[in-house]
């Protein structure tokens, strides 16, 4: 059995999807529709940059969605591969929106609009430069949780990505204090180039905005069951999905647990749809025995098509 997974922020790169955009009309049409829907040229930012503009959260989120959704639509409509046979769909943070749109739960245009609002809300929830995120490598979550508690750091575990990688959010001064203690203990860490402390209680302003925005969003029951980042549970009910998307803003991304849950439910292959191969790399750290395919080029799609399973 297989699951289809969709990446979140951090997977973006200028030029992502360019070859598919150039060759396939369906991709070009979706990029053009996105520009019309948002009333600015998101496609130009994706294809040409500059990097600084693409990395602004209000652009990053709809951009990652657009590329992932375009690849999924291409696979389905041009190559005739039915990824709805998947046991589960899952996404990392904003990737949940790509998963929901690809499953038919949210329309393409509505997803673009809501992600523009979400990105802007998250970007502006704390003053620029006041919040940050720190990747911590090589240590299990329990050790870092204990360190934060014992030293009384005002930091929050935002992403539980794998058994050897997690991300912490907080105000920049608190992040720097945590860094000092990590350095003393010889724990490797990297300050991430992000515009805010995502997935923690400092995103309260963004939660309020998204509560209103999602209240007006039409969500249908999709073709595929979503594994929620917030609860690590199977979810299909539109009202439950809406509630979880609101909670997601301040909640930890429980990616490691989501992957392990799917494996426990007999999933032995993951197909990553979208830019980069970040989720594929994380899954291999979680469980080396499962098969992982990252699909973001025509060559990748052809390899997938030649697989008897599809």
One Martini backbone bead per residue (centre of mass of N, CA, C, O) as a GRO file, in nm:
protein
  310
    1UNK     BB    1   0.101   0.033   0.015
    2UNK     BB    2   0.014   0.386  -0.034
    3UNK     BB    3   0.128   0.727  -0.003
    4UNK     BB    4   0.054   1.074  -0.028
    5UNK     BB    5   0.286   1.353  -0.027
    6UNK     BB    6   0.328   1.702   0.100
    7UNK     BB    7   0.506   1.976   0.111
    8UNK     BB    8   0.657   2.251   0.264
    9UNK     BB    9   0.831   2.470   0.393
   10UNK     BB   10   1.166   2.467   0.227
   11UNK     BB   11   1.113   2.350  -0.081
   12UNK     BB   12   1.174   2.604  -0.216
   13UNK     BB   13   1.260   2.717  -0.562
   14UNK     BB   14   1.385   2.870  -0.809
   15UNK     BB   15   1.225   2.701  -1.089
   16UNK     BB   16   1.003   2.541  -1.005
   17UNK     BB   17   0.847   2.365  -1.271
   18UNK     BB   18   0.962   2.466  -1.548
   19UNK     BB   19   0.966   2.215  -1.736
   20UNK     BB   20   0.658   2.159  -1.711
   21UNK     BB   21   0.561   2.436  -1.803
   22UNK     BB   22   0.692   2.425  -2.091
   23UNK     BB   23   0.559   2.136  -2.190
   24UNK     BB   24   0.275   2.169  -2.026
   25UNK     BB   25  -0.040   2.301  -2.047
   26UNK     BB   26  -0.164   2.233  -1.768
   27UNK     BB   27   0.048   2.392  -1.607
   28UNK     BB   28   0.016   2.667  -1.744
   29UNK     BB   29  -0.282   2.705  -1.674
   30UNK     BB   30  -0.251   2.702  -1.364
   31UNK     BB   31  -0.059   2.940  -1.345
   32UNK     BB   32  -0.253   3.144  -1.481
   33UNK     BB   33  -0.490   3.108  -1.280
   34UNK     BB   34  -0.334   3.206  -1.035
   35UNK     BB   35  -0.280   3.495  -1.133
   36UNK     BB   36  -0.583   3.568  -1.160
   37UNK     BB   37  -0.675   3.503  -0.867
   38UNK     BB   38  -0.438   3.698  -0.724
   39UNK     BB   39  -0.348   3.955  -0.900
   40UNK     BB   40  -0.061   3.815  -0.961
   41UNK     BB   41   0.275   3.696  -1.043
   42UNK     BB   42   0.353   3.399  -0.924
   43UNK     BB   43   0.498   3.262  -1.162
   44UNK     BB   44   0.738   3.459  -1.176
   45UNK     BB   45   0.849   3.400  -0.894
   46UNK     BB   46   0.895   3.098  -0.942
   47UNK     BB   47   1.068   3.113  -1.219
   48UNK     BB   48   1.254   3.402  -1.143
   49UNK     BB   49   1.187   3.565  -0.903
   50UNK     BB   50   1.322   3.639  -0.637
   51UNK     BB   51   1.408   3.470  -0.357
   52UNK     BB   52   1.302   3.682  -0.149
   53UNK     BB   53   1.009   3.668  -0.260
   54UNK     BB   54   0.955   3.363  -0.235
   55UNK     BB   55   1.030   3.365   0.091
   56UNK     BB   56   0.772   3.490   0.134
   57UNK     BB   57   0.514   3.353   0.291
   58UNK     BB   58   0.280   3.472   0.106
   59UNK     BB   59   0.427   3.315  -0.144
   60UNK     BB   60   0.520   3.031  -0.064
   61UNK     BB   61   0.253   2.884  -0.012
   62UNK     BB   62   0.115   2.909  -0.296
   63UNK     BB   63   0.362   2.798  -0.454
   64UNK     BB   64   0.378   2.510  -0.341
   65UNK     BB   65   0.094   2.437  -0.415
   66UNK     BB   66   0.102   2.486  -0.724
   67UNK     BB   67   0.320   2.277  -0.789
   68UNK     BB   68   0.192   2.026  -0.660
   69UNK     BB   69  -0.085   2.038  -0.807
   70UNK     BB   70   0.032   2.029  -1.096
   71UNK     BB   71   0.166   1.754  -1.075
   72UNK     BB   72  -0.084   1.593  -0.999
   73UNK     BB   73  -0.252   1.671  -1.253
   74UNK     BB   74  -0.055   1.557  -1.458
   75UNK     BB   75  -0.052   1.264  -1.367
   76UNK     BB   76  -0.362   1.224  -1.402
   77UNK     BB   77  -0.429   1.363  -1.702
   78UNK     BB   78  -0.162   1.285  -1.883
   79UNK     BB   79  -0.072   0.982  -1.748
   80UNK     BB   80  -0.300   0.810  -1.593
   81UNK     BB   81  -0.250   0.831  -1.279
   82UNK     BB   82  -0.393   0.681  -0.979
   83UNK     BB   83  -0.356   0.832  -0.662
   84UNK     BB   84  -0.639   0.750  -0.525
   85UNK     BB   85  -0.530   0.460  -0.429
   86UNK     BB   86  -0.450   0.564  -0.182
   87UNK     BB   87  -0.475   0.535   0.156
   88UNK     BB   88  -0.318   0.817   0.190
   89UNK     BB   89  -0.302   1.157   0.285
   90UNK     BB   90  -0.025   1.399   0.323
   91UNK     BB   91   0.104   1.695   0.505
   92UNK     BB   92   0.335   1.959   0.560
   93UNK     BB   93   0.140   2.169   0.671
   94UNK     BB   94   0.074   2.328   0.389
   95UNK     BB   95   0.049   2.040   0.252
   96UNK     BB   96  -0.247   1.987   0.339
   97UNK     BB   97  -0.373   2.163   0.115
   98UNK     BB   98  -0.273   1.993  -0.122
   99UNK     BB   99  -0.410   1.735  -0.034
  100UNK     BB  100  -0.705   1.843  -0.034
  101UNK     BB  101  -0.715   1.942  -0.328
  102UNK     BB  102  -0.629   1.668  -0.462
  103UNK     BB  103  -0.890   1.519  -0.327
  104UNK     BB  104  -1.139   1.750  -0.355
  105UNK     BB  105  -1.208   1.933  -0.094
  106UNK     BB  106  -1.066   2.178  -0.244
  107UNK     BB  107  -1.036   2.428  -0.438
  108UNK     BB  108  -0.801   2.578  -0.619
  109UNK     BB  109  -0.881   2.880  -0.574
  110UNK     BB  110  -0.935   2.869  -0.269
  111UNK     BB  111  -0.651   2.782  -0.186
  112UNK     BB  112  -0.498   3.026  -0.284
  113UNK     BB  113  -0.648   3.240  -0.116
  114UNK     BB  114  -0.599   3.115   0.172
  115UNK     BB  115  -0.280   3.113   0.149
  116UNK     BB  116  -0.239   3.412   0.127
  117UNK     BB  117  -0.358   3.473   0.404
  118UNK     BB  118  -0.189   3.280   0.576
  119UNK     BB  119   0.090   3.391   0.504
  120UNK     BB  120   0.036   3.681   0.602
  121UNK     BB  121  -0.050   3.612   0.893
  122UNK     BB  122   0.218   3.470   0.975
  123UNK     BB  123   0.413   3.704   0.899
  124UNK     BB  124   0.238   3.927   1.093
  125UNK     BB  125   0.210   3.811   1.391
  126UNK     BB  126   0.508   3.910   1.408
  127UNK     BB  127   0.755   4.101   1.423
  128UNK     BB  128   1.012   4.154   1.244
  129UNK     BB  129   1.278   3.976   1.415
  130UNK     BB  130   1.133   3.846   1.687
  131UNK     BB  131   1.128   3.569   1.537
  132UNK     BB  132   1.204   3.204   1.537
  133UNK     BB  133   1.395   2.915   1.400
  134UNK     BB  134   1.520   2.585   1.514
  135UNK     BB  135   1.734   2.341   1.420
  136UNK     BB  136   1.762   2.004   1.550
  137UNK     BB  137   2.030   1.764   1.565
  138UNK     BB  138   2.059   1.420   1.679
  139UNK     BB  139   1.793   1.440   1.866
  140UNK     BB  140   1.556   1.364   2.071
  141UNK     BB  141   1.268   1.502   2.186
  142UNK     BB  142   1.288   1.442   2.494
  143UNK     BB  143   1.556   1.589   2.546
  144UNK     BB  144   1.459   1.875   2.455
  145UNK     BB  145   1.218   1.901   2.642
  146UNK     BB  146   1.384   1.884   2.904
  147UNK     BB  147   1.569   2.125   2.853
  148UNK     BB  148   1.348   2.341   2.833
  149UNK     BB  149   1.228   2.287   3.115
  150UNK     BB  150   1.480   2.310   3.301
  151UNK     BB  151   1.569   2.607   3.168
  152UNK     BB  152   1.314   2.780   3.094
  153UNK     BB  153   1.240   2.798   2.801
  154UNK     BB  154   1.062   3.008   2.556
  155UNK     BB  155   0.995   2.733   2.384
  156UNK     BB  156   0.886   2.548   2.080
  157UNK     BB  157   0.777   2.262   1.937
  158UNK     BB  158   0.696   2.258   1.591
  159UNK     BB  159   0.879   2.010   1.467
  160UNK     BB  160   0.841   1.654   1.418
  161UNK     BB  161   1.028   1.498   1.174
  162UNK     BB  162   1.237   1.311   1.335
  163UNK     BB  163   1.458   1.131   1.533
  164UNK     BB  164   1.691   1.373   1.422
  165UNK     BB  165   1.455   1.610   1.373
  166UNK     BB  166   1.390   1.944   1.485
  167UNK     BB  167   1.169   2.231   1.561
  168UNK     BB  168   1.205   2.559   1.699
  169UNK     BB  169   1.013   2.811   1.863
  170UNK     BB  170   1.051   3.180   1.902
  171UNK     BB  171   1.194   3.419   2.038
  172UNK     BB  172   1.502   3.526   1.960
  173UNK     BB  173   1.618   3.537   2.251
  174UNK     BB  174   1.529   3.246   2.326
  175UNK     BB  175   1.679   3.102   2.099
  176UNK     BB  176   1.965   3.199   2.185
  177UNK     BB  177   1.961   3.066   2.466
  178UNK     BB  178   1.929   2.779   2.360
  179UNK     BB  179   2.184   2.773   2.186
  180UNK     BB  180   2.383   2.800   2.421
  181UNK     BB  181   2.307   2.522   2.552
  182UNK     BB  182   2.357   2.343   2.305
  183UNK     BB  183   2.656   2.409   2.275
  184UNK     BB  184   2.744   2.304   2.555
  185UNK     BB  185   2.623   2.002   2.464
  186UNK     BB  186   2.685   1.950   2.148
  187UNK     BB  187   2.432   2.054   1.979
  188UNK     BB  188   2.308   2.063   1.678
  189UNK     BB  189   2.234   2.382   1.503
  190UNK     BB  190   1.987   2.580   1.299
  191UNK     BB  191   1.913   2.876   1.173
  192UNK     BB  192   1.629   2.982   1.019
  193UNK     BB  193   1.499   3.140   0.712
  194UNK     BB  194   1.251   3.304   0.870
  195UNK     BB  195   0.957   3.524   0.948
  196UNK     BB  196   0.878   3.318   1.194
  197UNK     BB  197   0.708   3.151   1.478
  198UNK     BB  198   0.594   2.872   1.399
  199UNK     BB  199   0.391   2.657   1.559
  200UNK     BB  200   0.274   2.856   1.794
  201UNK     BB  201   0.146   3.084   2.028
  202UNK     BB  202   0.259   3.337   1.852
  203UNK     BB  203   0.006   3.275   1.630
  204UNK     BB  204  -0.267   3.404   1.731
  205UNK     BB  205  -0.338   3.610   1.510
  206UNK     BB  206  -0.355   3.401   1.278
  207UNK     BB  207  -0.583   3.232   1.396
  208UNK     BB  208  -0.803   3.451   1.387
  209UNK     BB  209  -0.795   3.492   1.081
  210UNK     BB  210  -0.845   3.185   0.998
  211UNK     BB  211  -1.117   3.150   1.131
  212UNK     BB  212  -1.263   3.342   0.936
  213UNK     BB  213  -1.167   3.228   0.662
  214UNK     BB  214  -1.259   2.922   0.710
  215UNK     BB  215  -1.562   2.982   0.762
  216UNK     BB  216  -1.595   3.043   0.428
  217UNK     BB  217  -1.501   2.760   0.353
  218UNK     BB  218  -1.530   2.510   0.116
  219UNK     BB  219  -1.569   2.171   0.234
  220UNK     BB  220  -1.524   1.856   0.123
  221UNK     BB  221  -1.533   1.529   0.060
  222UNK     BB  222  -1.281   1.345  -0.014
  223UNK     BB  223  -1.113   1.073  -0.173
  224UNK     BB  224  -0.913   1.110   0.075
  225UNK     BB  225  -0.744   1.038   0.355
  226UNK     BB  226  -0.638   1.226   0.623
  227UNK     BB  227  -0.340   1.301   0.802
  228UNK     BB  228  -0.303   1.469   1.085
  229UNK     BB  229  -0.075   1.685   1.233
  230UNK     BB  230  -0.227   1.730   1.511
  231UNK     BB  231  -0.349   1.408   1.576
  232UNK     BB  232  -0.283   1.148   1.412
  233UNK     BB  233  -0.548   1.125   1.223
  234UNK     BB  234  -0.822   1.032   1.064
  235UNK     BB  235  -0.973   1.248   0.801
  236UNK     BB  236  -1.305   1.366   0.639
  237UNK     BB  237  -1.452   1.574   0.786
  238UNK     BB  238  -1.504   1.899   0.712
  239UNK     BB  239  -1.531   2.021   1.003
  240UNK     BB  240  -1.276   1.890   1.117
  241UNK     BB  241  -1.077   2.006   0.916
  242UNK     BB  242  -1.126   2.302   0.980
  243UNK     BB  243  -1.041   2.287   1.277
  244UNK     BB  244  -0.747   2.181   1.219
  245UNK     BB  245  -0.650   2.424   1.046
  246UNK     BB  246  -0.663   2.618   1.281
  247UNK     BB  247  -0.481   2.462   1.488
  248UNK     BB  248  -0.220   2.434   1.312
  249UNK     BB  249  -0.082   2.714   1.356
  250UNK     BB  250  -0.005   2.632   1.682
  251UNK     BB  251   0.082   2.349   1.609
  252UNK     BB  252   0.239   2.070   1.597
  253UNK     BB  253   0.431   1.891   1.370
  254UNK     BB  254   0.362   1.532   1.349
  255UNK     BB  255   0.536   1.368   1.132
  256UNK     BB  256   0.659   1.114   1.253
  257UNK     BB  257   0.385   1.002   1.352
  258UNK     BB  258   0.244   0.990   1.078
  259UNK     BB  259   0.435   0.789   0.945
  260UNK     BB  260   0.406   0.561   1.156
  261UNK     BB  261   0.104   0.524   1.122
  262UNK     BB  262   0.105   0.438   0.823
  263UNK     BB  263   0.288   0.193   0.864
  264UNK     BB  264   0.094   0.049   1.068
  265UNK     BB  265  -0.124   0.060   0.808
  266UNK     BB  266   0.060  -0.077   0.561
  267UNK     BB  267   0.261   0.127   0.465
  268UNK     BB  268   0.547   0.099   0.204
  269UNK     BB  269   0.480   0.374   0.039
  270UNK     BB  270   0.607   0.696  -0.079
  271UNK     BB  271   0.465   0.991  -0.247
  272UNK     BB  272   0.622   1.279  -0.352
  273UNK     BB  273   0.454   1.599  -0.414
  274UNK     BB  274   0.690   1.827  -0.530
  275UNK     BB  275   0.927   2.012  -0.422
  276UNK     BB  276   1.172   1.822  -0.379
  277UNK     BB  277   1.307   1.584  -0.088
  278UNK     BB  278   1.245   1.617   0.218
  279UNK     BB  279   1.042   1.390   0.300
  280UNK     BB  280   1.207   1.153   0.198
  281UNK     BB  281   1.442   1.197   0.393
  282UNK     BB  282   1.281   1.173   0.658
  283UNK     BB  283   1.166   0.887   0.616
  284UNK     BB  284   1.445   0.742   0.607
  285UNK     BB  285   1.496   0.818   0.912
  286UNK     BB  286   1.248   0.665   1.027
  287UNK     BB  287   1.242   0.439   0.769
  288UNK     BB  288   1.445   0.225   0.572
  289UNK     BB  289   1.216   0.007   0.452
  290UNK     BB  290   1.085   0.211   0.282
  291UNK     BB  291   0.942   0.346   0.002
  292UNK     BB  292   1.067   0.633  -0.196
  293UNK     BB  293   0.908   0.896  -0.401
  294UNK     BB  294   1.011   1.173  -0.593
  295UNK     BB  295   0.787   1.406  -0.771
  296UNK     BB  296   0.927   1.668  -1.025
  297UNK     BB  297   0.939   1.509  -1.309
  298UNK     BB  298   0.913   1.344  -1.598
  299UNK     BB  299   1.095   1.110  -1.516
  300UNK     BB  300   0.949   1.040  -1.255
  301UNK     BB  301   0.674   0.976  -1.387
  302UNK     BB  302   0.771   0.744  -1.572
  303UNK     BB  303   0.863   0.558  -1.347
  304UNK     BB  304   0.583   0.538  -1.217
  305UNK     BB  305   0.431   0.424  -1.470
  306UNK     BB  306   0.618   0.151  -1.477
  307UNK     BB  307   0.458   0.074  -1.238
  308UNK     BB  308   0.234  -0.175  -1.170
  309UNK     BB  309   0.066  -0.027  -0.941
  310UNK     BB  310  -0.029   0.208  -1.177
   0.00000   0.00000   0.00000
